[in-house]
């Protein structure tokens, strides 16, 4: 994000003084905006990914996830872009509460070359905003007919209604709207 220009400057200055000793590594492209709501991305855009790969995309809307409902922060989404052939994560785009933190986790997964089913199996604390990334990973893995296990549950439809009903006594001013 903001460190990229500094990293480039450091490499350029070091190489100017010491000779060509450092290489600029082309890591995962990340960007973010600390606006209301936040936005962030990691990896390829959907358009670029489609030019280079056969892709699967999945979107998890914040109005159907547990932590966002609890906090009353239901505006936003997490979109995951995955290579259909390798199941590797190519990109992630998030708009909404804590978008930057979610995209940073996706950047780590992309840099590590993780498959979407592997990300879906990572045991995360519950309920968290980063869990939205896990829900997106599980949904993409299901589209690819990959086994993801018990951690990756499907949160939509009747599940959302059931969760809202169970959460209503604890935060009645924000749940069940």
N, C-alpha and C positions, 0 to 999 in steps of 0.2 A: 504494500500500500504506500505509505508515505516514506518508508525506508528505501525503496527502490532507487530514487535519485541519489541518495546518500551513498548507497552501496556502489553505484556506478561511479560516483565521484571518487570514492576511496580507491577503487580498483584503478581508475585512470591516474590518480595522483601517485599511487604506489608504483605503477608501471612506468610513469614518467621519471620518477626519482631512482628506482632500483632496476630499471629495465623490465622487460616483459616477464614478470614473475607470477602474476595473478591472472586468472581467467574469470570473466563474468559468467556465472552460472545462470542459465535460463530456467528459473524455477516456475512455479505455478503462478499465473497471473491473477492477482487479487486486487479488488478495489472496494471502497466503501464510502458511504456518506452518513455522517452523524446528523441526520435530519429527523423530522418527525413525520412519518415513521422512518426508521433507519432503512438503508438498503446496502447490500453487499453482494459480491460475487467472487467466485474462485474458479479457475480453469477456463474452459472454452465457453463462448456463447453458444446458444442453440444453433444459430445460423452457421457459425464456423464449424461446429461439430458435425452438422449435417453435410457440409461440403466435403469433409474428410472421412466420415464414418457413417455406418448404418446405425441410427440411434433409437433409443427408447427414452421417453421423458415421462416424468411423473410430477404431479403437483399436489402438495398437501396444503390445504387452506387452514389458516390459523383459527377460523371459527369452528373447527372440528377437532381441536387437540386440547388435551386436558389442562396443561399449565396455562395456556393462553385464555382458556375459559375461566379458570380460577382467578387469574389476574385481571380479567376484563379487557384483555388486549387482543381482541379477535380480528383485528385488521391486519392482513398480510398473508404471505404464502412462502413456501419453500419448494423450489423447483430443482429437480435433479436430472442431469443428462448423462446417459450411460451408453457405452458402446454395446450394441446387440451381440456382436460376435465374441468379445472377450469378457463382457460383463464389468469392465473397468469403468470407474467414475470419470467422466470427462469434464463436467462442469456443475456448478451449483449457483443458484441465484435466489436471493432471499430479500423480501420486503416485509418489514414489521419489527416488532419489539425484539431486541437482541439479535438482529440480523447479522451483525458483524461477528459475534461469537459463534453463531451457527456456521457461517461461511468459513471461518478460520478452521473449524473442525473438518469441514469438507476439504479445505486446502491441504490439510495434513493427510487425509485419506487419498487425495489425488496424487500428492507428491510421493506417497508410499506405494502407489500403483494398486490400491485396494480394489477388490471386486465388490460389487454392490451387495452381494449376499454376505460377504465378510463384515462389511460395515453394519449391516442389519443385525448381526450377531453380537456386536460389541455391547457388553452390559453397561448401560448408562444409568445414572441416578434417575429416579422417577418421582414426581413429574418435573421435567425440565424443558426449557426451550430447545435445547440441543436434541431432545427426543423427537422433535419435528423432522430433523434430518434422518433419524433412524426410521421413522414412519415412511418417509419418502424412499429410503433405501429398500425397505421391506416391500413397498408397493412395486418398485422397479424390479426387484428380484422375482416377485410373483409374476410380473408380465413376462419375464424370461424363463418361467417355470423352474426356478431355482428354489431349493429348500432353505428356509431361513430359521426354522425352529420356533420355540415358544416366545422368545423375546419380542419378535416382530409381529405384533397383533394388528389386525385390521381395525382402524378407528374411523368408522363412518356409519351413517344410517342409524340403526337401532342402538349401536354402541354409544353414539353421541347422546341420544335421548336418555339412555340408561345412566350415563355419567352425569348428565345435567341433573337428573332427578336425585341421584345420590349426593351430589355436591350442593344442591340448593340449600339445605339446612345450615351449611357452613359459610356460605357467602351468598345469601339470598338476594342481595342488592345487585349482583352482577351475573348470576347464572340463570339459565333458563329463559333468557330473553329471546 
